[in-house]
């Protein structure tokens, strides 16, 4: 999967990942390879994912929007 995280100023992350865990309005959810198309509003919390080197990374968020389509995850903060 490819993950792109961006805000109005810059791209915070752009690369391959193995999984993603994000804070949705109704609680945390996880996205794995071949996930169905999906859109979610994000609330305050932490986005967690493993990069291509299988190192877990965290990015704190106040709010945002997440979209999944064809193994591409785009997050706008």
C-alpha positions in Angstrom: 0.0 0.0 0.0 1.0 3.6 -0.5 0.4 6.2 2.2 0.3 10.0 1.5 -0.1 12.3 4.5 -0.3 16.0 3.8 -1.4 19.3 5.3 -1.7 22.7 3.7 2.0 23.4 3.9 3.8 20.1 3.0 3.8 16.4 2.5 4.4 14.8 5.9 4.8 11.2 4.6 4.8 9.5 1.2 5.8 5.9 0.9 4.9 2.2 1.1 3.4 0.8 4.3 2.1 -2.5 5.6 -0.8 -1.4 7.8 -2.3 1.8 9.2 -4.3 2.5 12.4 -6.2 5.8 12.6 -8.6 7.6 15.0 -12.1 7.7 13.4 -15.1 9.5 14.9 -16.3 6.2 16.4 -12.9 4.9 17.5 -9.7 3.6 16.0 -9.8 1.5 12.8 -7.2 -0.4 10.9 -6.5 -0.6 7.1 -4.7 -3.5 5.6 -3.7 -4.4 2.0 -6.6 -4.7 -0.5 -9.0 -2.8 1.8 -12.3 -1.8 0.2 -12.7 1.9 -0.9 -13.3 3.9 2.2 -13.6 7.5 3.4 -13.5 8.6 7.1 -13.3 11.8 9.1 -10.4 11.7 11.6 -10.5 13.0 15.2 -7.8 13.9 17.6 -5.4 11.0 18.2 -2.4 9.3 16.6 -2.0 7.7 13.2 0.2 4.6 13.5 1.7 2.7 10.6 4.6 0.4 9.7 6.8 1.6 6.9 8.6 -0.5 4.3 11.4 -1.3 6.8 8.7 -2.5 9.2 9.4 0.3 11.6 6.3 1.6 13.4 5.8 5.4 13.1 3.3 7.7 14.7 1.9 11.1 13.6 -0.3 13.0 16.0 -3.5 14.6 14.5 -6.1 17.1 15.6 -8.5 16.3 12.8 -8.5 15.3 9.2 -9.9 13.3 6.3 -8.8 9.8 5.1 -9.5 8.2 1.8 -8.6 4.6 0.7 -8.9 3.5 -3.0 -6.9 0.8 -4.8 -4.3 0.4 -2.0 -3.6 4.1 -1.9 -4.4 5.9 1.4 -4.5 9.7 1.3 -4.8 11.7 4.5 -5.5 15.4 4.5 -4.8 17.2 7.9 
